[in-house]
């Protein structure tokens, strides 16, 4: 939907769908149900276009490009008065009902398969995106730190993609751009590492201007909150470094006091086997200690290798619905998301693409889980009320 001078969607990675047929059915049922709920509540006009933040696996993308699927999908978008301005290209393979964890970073940007998958997503956008708005794909931050990926290969593939997008943009008249999404323990994960990576990318590119046009940042409010980065300082640094803000994910993470026994007990309900839930604790001296996942955090705690008295706060990579705070003594970082919306008010043209991204519906503890359509509509209402 229109979001002042920008566009707002929710990411369909919340719905299980891996093949194109599964995705098509999901769009016709789940997505249109969310649209109708927003129309019924008066948050979307009957004649207003509804934006879809599309998630396509590599399998679904290949299938969509075959035969008449793309033409039929384009006709469906027109008939339902919906449109796609962005695709989530972070999860390459299965994203629900299986152990995702570090596999969400495979293949990484050192692997040509990631490059070809991302090109396919832009080929799809070239066929379905509206000509009056830019079109983006979000992706992983190069790799995962423990993979030890060759950054030269990451840069090589991103530089190749920038050239591909320049040609595709000139051919179609669209403004295409990729958003790299920093995440805890990613190849680059926080404000400082992100700026340093882009500086290296710009330096090694034969045409740095093409990189600035086509390769930017997907700012996930949850991820940067996990790193304890200041919202306004981060955006200022990105602007000074010439980094395009390709897309902004409106999302929040779990917060708890590691010195509170009831909080330590409550957080165990979020320890589930599907997704990574990195834990970042801020020391009283403002340094940060990182754990790859909740089990490693609990192991260190139970073994006595972690002295929580030294830390003032802990944040967990578990996306929490924006409109629903967890029960005390837990809370969320949605205050940081409010700061992102505050920044948006003073920088209305800095980013065209906003996306609600709470993909954890299927693994939320019972007290936070509602019918998925109700949750998504509630998050839209929270964003619009605070915009």
C-alpha positions as CSV (number, residue, x, y, z in Angstrom):
1,X,0.0,0.0,0.0
2,X,1.0,3.6,-0.3
3,X,2.9,4.8,2.7
4,X,3.1,8.6,2.2
5,X,5.8,8.8,-0.6
6,X,6.8,5.2,0.0
7,X,5.3,1.8,-0.1
8,X,4.5,-0.7,2.7
9,X,4.0,-4.4,2.5
10,X,4.4,-7.5,4.7
11,X,6.8,-10.2,3.8
12,X,5.1,-13.5,2.8
13,X,7.9,-15.5,4.3
14,X,5.5,-15.8,7.3
15,X,3.5,-18.3,5.2
16,X,4.9,-21.8,4.4
17,X,5.3,-22.1,0.6
18,X,8.3,-23.5,-1.3
19,X,7.0,-24.4,-4.8
20,X,5.4,-21.9,-7.2
21,X,2.1,-23.7,-6.9
22,X,2.2,-23.5,-3.1
23,X,3.1,-19.8,-3.4
24,X,0.3,-19.1,-5.8
25,X,-2.3,-20.8,-3.5
26,X,-0.9,-18.9,-0.5
27,X,-1.2,-15.5,-2.3
28,X,-4.8,-16.2,-3.3
29,X,-5.8,-17.2,0.2
30,X,-3.6,-15.8,2.9
31,X,-2.5,-12.5,1.3
32,X,-6.0,-11.5,0.0
33,X,-7.4,-12.4,3.4
34,X,-5.1,-9.9,5.0
35,X,-6.0,-7.3,2.4
36,X,-9.8,-7.8,3.1
37,X,-9.2,-7.5,6.9
38,X,-7.5,-4.1,6.3
39,X,-10.2,-3.0,4.1
40,X,-12.8,-4.0,6.6
41,X,-11.0,-2.0,9.4
42,X,-10.7,1.1,7.2
43,X,-6.9,0.9,6.9
44,X,-7.0,0.3,3.2
45,X,-9.4,1.9,0.7
46,X,-11.6,-0.3,-1.5
47,X,-9.8,1.1,-4.6
48,X,-6.3,1.2,-3.1
49,X,-3.7,-1.2,-4.5
50,X,-2.3,-3.7,-2.0
51,X,1.4,-4.3,-2.0
52,X,2.8,-7.8,-1.7
53,X,6.2,-8.4,-0.1
54,X,6.9,-11.5,-2.1
55,X,9.1,-14.4,-0.8
56,X,10.2,-16.9,-3.5
57,X,12.4,-19.9,-3.0
58,X,14.9,-20.7,-5.7
59,X,12.6,-23.6,-6.8
60,X,9.6,-21.3,-7.0
61,X,11.5,-18.6,-8.9
62,X,12.7,-21.1,-11.5
63,X,9.1,-22.5,-11.8
64,X,7.6,-19.1,-12.2
65,X,9.9,-18.3,-15.1
66,X,8.8,-21.4,-16.9
67,X,5.9,-21.5,-19.5
68,X,3.0,-19.2,-19.0
69,X,3.3,-18.9,-15.2
70,X,4.7,-15.4,-15.2
71,X,2.0,-14.0,-17.7
72,X,-0.7,-15.6,-15.6
73,X,0.7,-14.2,-12.4
74,X,0.9,-10.7,-14.0
75,X,-2.8,-11.0,-15.0
76,X,-3.7,-12.1,-11.4
77,X,-1.9,-9.1,-10.0
78,X,-3.9,-6.8,-12.2
79,X,-7.2,-8.5,-11.6
80,X,-6.8,-8.4,-7.8
81,X,-5.4,-4.9,-7.8
82,X,-2.3,-6.0,-6.0
83,X,1.4,-5.3,-6.9
84,X,4.9,-6.4,-6.0
85,X,7.6,-3.9,-5.4
86,X,10.0,-6.1,-3.4
87,X,11.1,-9.7,-3.1
88,X,12.8,-11.3,-0.1
89,X,15.7,-13.3,-1.6
90,X,17.4,-14.1,1.7
91,X,16.1,-17.7,2.2
92,X,17.2,-19.7,-0.8
93,X,15.6,-23.0,0.2
94,X,13.1,-24.4,2.7
95,X,12.1,-21.9,5.4
96,X,9.4,-23.6,7.4
97,X,8.9,-27.0,9.1
98,X,12.6,-27.9,9.0
99,X,15.8,-27.0,10.7
100,X,16.7,-23.7,9.0
101,X,19.4,-22.2,11.4
102,X,22.7,-21.5,9.5
103,X,21.3,-23.1,6.3
104,X,19.5,-19.8,5.6
105,X,22.9,-18.4,4.7
106,X,23.5,-21.2,2.1
107,X,24.4,-20.7,-0.7
108,X,26.2,-17.5,0.2
109,X,27.4,-14.8,-2.1
110,X,30.7,-16.6,-2.7
111,X,28.6,-19.3,-4.6
112,X,27.5,-18.6,-8.2
113,X,24.2,-20.3,-7.3
114,X,23.3,-17.3,-5.1
115,X,24.0,-14.9,-7.9
116,X,21.9,-16.8,-10.4
117,X,19.0,-17.1,-8.0
118,X,19.1,-13.3,-7.4
119,X,19.2,-12.6,-11.1
120,X,16.1,-14.8,-11.5
121,X,14.3,-12.7,-8.9
122,X,15.0,-9.5,-10.8
123,X,14.0,-11.1,-14.1
124,X,10.6,-11.8,-12.4
125,X,10.4,-8.2,-11.2
126,X,11.2,-6.9,-14.7
127,X,8.0,-8.6,-15.8
128,X,5.7,-7.8,-13.0
129,X,6.8,-4.6,-11.3
130,X,4.9,-1.4,-11.8
131,X,6.9,1.1,-14.0
132,X,6.2,4.0,-11.7
133,X,8.1,2.7,-8.6
134,X,11.5,1.1,-8.0
135,X,11.8,-2.6,-7.4
136,X,14.1,-4.3,-4.9
137,X,15.4,-7.7,-3.7
138,X,16.7,-8.2,-0.2
139,X,19.5,-10.7,0.5
140,X,21.9,-12.0,3.1
141,X,25.0,-10.0,4.3
142,X,27.4,-11.9,2.0
143,X,27.8,-14.9,4.2
144,X,27.9,-16.2,7.8
145,X,31.0,-15.5,9.8
146,X,31.8,-19.1,10.7
147,X,31.7,-20.1,7.0
148,X,35.0,-18.2,6.4
149,X,33.8,-17.1,3.0
150,X,36.2,-15.5,0.5
151,X,35.1,-11.9,0.5
152,X,36.8,-11.3,-2.9
153,X,34.3,-13.8,-4.4
154,X,31.4,-12.1,-2.6
155,X,32.5,-8.7,-4.0
156,X,33.0,-10.2,-7.5
157,X,29.4,-11.6,-7.6
158,X,27.9,-8.4,-6.3
159,X,29.8,-6.3,-8.8
160,X,28.5,-8.7,-11.6
161,X,25.0,-8.3,-10.3
162,X,25.3,-4.5,-10.3
163,X,26.2,-4.6,-14.0
164,X,23.4,-6.9,-14.7
165,X,20.9,-4.6,-12.9
166,X,22.2,-1.6,-14.8
167,X,21.6,-3.3,-18.1
168,X,18.2,-4.6,-17.0
169,X,17.2,-1.1,-15.7
170,X,18.2,0.6,-18.9
171,X,16.3,-2.1,-21.0
172,X,13.1,-1.9,-18.9
173,X,13.1,1.6,-17.5
174,X,12.8,0.3,-13.9
175,X,15.1,1.3,-11.1
176,X,16.3,-2.1,-9.7
177,X,18.3,-2.4,-6.5
178,X,19.6,-5.1,-4.1
179,X,19.5,-4.7,-0.3
180,X,22.1,-6.5,1.7
181,X,20.7,-7.4,5.1
182,X,23.1,-7.4,8.1
183,X,22.3,-9.9,10.8
184,X,24.1,-10.9,14.0
185,X,27.1,-13.1,13.1
186,X,26.7,-12.4,9.4
187,X,29.7,-11.6,7.3
188,X,29.0,-8.0,8.4
189,X,26.5,-7.4,11.1
190,X,26.5,-4.0,12.6
191,X,26.8,-0.3,11.7
192,X,30.6,-0.2,11.7
193,X,31.1,-3.5,9.9
194,X,28.5,-2.6,7.3
195,X,30.1,0.7,6.4
196,X,33.5,-1.0,6.2
197,X,32.2,-3.7,3.9
198,X,30.6,-1.1,1.5
199,X,33.8,0.9,1.5
200,X,35.7,-2.1,0.4
201,X,33.0,-3.0,-2.2
202,X,33.1,0.6,-3.6
203,X,36.9,0.5,-3.7
204,X,37.2,-2.7,-5.6
205,X,34.4,-2.1,-8.1
206,X,35.5,-0.9,-11.6
207,X,32.5,1.5,-11.4
208,X,31.6,2.5,-7.9
209,X,28.7,4.6,-9.1
210,X,27.0,1.5,-10.4
211,X,27.4,-0.1,-6.9
212,X,25.9,2.9,-5.3
213,X,22.9,2.8,-7.7
214,X,22.2,-0.9,-7.5
215,X,23.7,-2.4,-4.3
216,X,22.4,-1.0,-1.1
217,X,21.3,-1.9,2.4
218,X,18.2,-3.6,3.7
219,X,18.0,-2.1,7.2
220,X,16.3,-4.6,9.5
221,X,15.2,-2.8,12.6
222,X,15.3,-6.0,14.7
223,X,18.8,-6.9,13.6
224,X,20.3,-3.4,14.3
225,X,18.6,-3.3,17.6
226,X,20.2,-6.6,18.5
227,X,23.6,-4.9,17.9
228,X,22.6,-2.0,20.2
229,X,23.3,0.4,17.3
230,X,21.7,3.9,17.5
231,X,19.1,4.3,14.8
232,X,19.8,7.9,13.9
233,X,23.6,7.6,14.0
234,X,23.5,4.5,11.8
235,X,21.4,6.2,9.1
236,X,23.7,9.2,9.2
237,X,26.8,7.0,8.8
238,X,25.2,5.1,5.9
239,X,24.3,8.3,4.2
240,X,27.9,9.7,4.6
241,X,29.3,6.4,3.1
242,X,27.1,6.7,0.0
243,X,25.1,3.6,0.9
244,X,21.6,3.4,-0.7
245,X,18.8,2.4,1.7
246,X,17.2,-0.2,-0.5
247,X,14.5,-1.3,2.0
248,X,13.6,-1.1,5.7
249,X,12.3,-4.1,7.6
250,X,10.0,-3.0,10.4
251,X,10.5,-5.7,13.0
252,X,11.4,-6.2,16.7
253,X,13.5,-8.6,18.9
254,X,13.1,-10.0,22.4
255,X,14.7,-8.2,25.3
256,X,15.3,-9.4,28.9
257,X,17.3,-8.6,32.0
258,X,19.8,-11.5,32.4
259,X,20.0,-10.7,36.1
260,X,16.3,-11.5,36.6
261,X,15.7,-15.2,37.3
262,X,12.1,-15.0,36.1
263,X,13.2,-13.6,32.8
264,X,15.8,-16.3,32.4
265,X,13.1,-18.9,33.0
266,X,10.6,-17.2,30.6
267,X,13.1,-16.9,27.8
268,X,13.4,-20.7,27.6
269,X,10.0,-20.9,26.0
270,X,11.5,-19.3,22.9
271,X,14.2,-21.9,22.5
272,X,12.9,-23.8,19.4
273,X,14.8,-25.8,16.7
274,X,13.9,-24.1,13.4
275,X,15.5,-20.7,13.3
276,X,18.7,-19.1,14.6
277,X,18.1,-17.1,17.8
278,X,21.4,-15.3,18.3
279,X,21.8,-13.8,21.8
280,X,23.7,-10.5,22.3
281,X,24.4,-9.3,25.9
282,X,25.6,-5.8,26.6
283,X,28.3,-5.6,29.3
284,X,28.3,-2.8,31.8
285,X,31.3,-1.4,29.9
286,X,29.1,-1.4,26.7
287,X,31.0,-4.2,25.0
288,X,28.9,-7.0,23.6
289,X,29.1,-10.8,24.1
290,X,27.5,-12.9,21.4
291,X,26.1,-16.4,21.4
292,X,25.2,-18.1,18.1
293,X,21.9,-19.5,19.5
294,X,19.8,-19.9,22.6
295,X,21.1,-23.4,23.4
296,X,24.7,-22.1,23.5
297,X,23.6,-19.3,25.8
298,X,21.8,-21.6,28.2
299,X,24.8,-24.1,28.1
300,X,27.2,-21.3,29.1
301,X,24.8,-20.2,31.8
302,X,24.2,-23.7,33.2
303,X,27.9,-24.5,33.1
304,X,28.8,-21.4,35.0
305,X,30.9,-20.0,32.1
306,X,28.6,-16.9,31.9
307,X,28.4,-14.5,34.8
308,X,25.3,-12.6,34.1
309,X,26.0,-10.0,36.9
310,X,28.5,-8.4,34.4
311,X,25.7,-7.7,31.9
312,X,23.0,-5.1,31.9
313,X,20.7,-6.3,29.1
314,X,20.3,-9.2,26.7
315,X,18.6,-9.2,23.3
316,X,17.5,-12.3,21.3
317,X,17.0,-12.7,17.6
318,X,13.4,-13.8,17.8
319,X,11.0,-11.6,15.8
320,X,8.1,-10.4,18.0
321,X,4.9,-9.0,16.4
322,X,5.1,-5.2,16.4
323,X,1.7,-4.8,18.1
324,X,2.1,-7.4,20.8
325,X,4.6,-7.1,23.6
326,X,5.6,-10.3,25.3
327,X,4.4,-10.7,28.9
328,X,6.6,-9.3,31.6
329,X,9.4,-9.8,32.6
330,X,10.2,-10.0,28.8
331,X,9.8,-7.1,26.5
332,X,10.8,-6.2,22.9
333,X,12.9,-3.7,20.9
334,X,9.9,-2.1,19.2
335,X,11.0,1.2,20.8
336,X,13.9,1.0,18.3
337,X,11.4,0.5,15.5
338,X,9.6,3.6,16.6
339,X,12.9,5.5,16.2
340,X,13.1,4.2,12.6
341,X,9.6,5.6,11.9
342,X,10.7,8.8,13.6
343,X,13.7,9.0,11.3
344,X,11.4,8.3,8.3
345,X,9.3,11.4,9.2
346,X,12.4,13.7,8.8
347,X,13.8,11.7,5.8
348,X,10.6,10.9,3.8
349,X,12.4,10.4,0.5
350,X,15.4,8.4,1.8
351,X,13.8,5.0,1.3
352,X,10.8,4.0,-0.8
353,X,10.4,0.4,0.5
354,X,9.1,-0.6,3.9
355,X,8.2,-4.2,4.9
356,X,6.7,-5.7,8.0
357,X,8.7,-8.9,8.6
358,X,7.7,-11.1,11.5
359,X,8.2,-14.6,10.1
360,X,8.1,-16.5,13.4
361,X,4.3,-17.0,13.6
362,X,4.7,-20.8,13.5
363,X,7.1,-20.9,16.4
364,X,5.8,-18.2,18.7
365,X,4.9,-19.4,22.2
366,X,1.2,-19.9,22.7
367,X,0.6,-16.7,24.6
368,X,1.8,-14.6,21.6
369,X,0.2,-16.7,18.8
370,X,-3.0,-15.5,17.2
371,X,-4.6,-16.3,13.9
372,X,-2.0,-15.3,11.3
373,X,-4.3,-12.9,9.4
374,X,-5.2,-11.1,12.7
375,X,-1.5,-10.8,13.6
376,X,-0.4,-9.3,10.3
377,X,-3.4,-6.9,10.2
378,X,-2.6,-5.9,13.8
379,X,1.0,-5.1,12.8
380,X,-0.1,-3.0,9.9
381,X,-2.4,-1.1,12.2
382,X,0.4,-0.5,14.7
383,X,2.8,0.8,11.9
384,X,0.2,3.1,10.4
385,X,-0.8,4.5,13.9
386,X,2.9,5.3,14.6
387,X,3.9,6.5,11.2
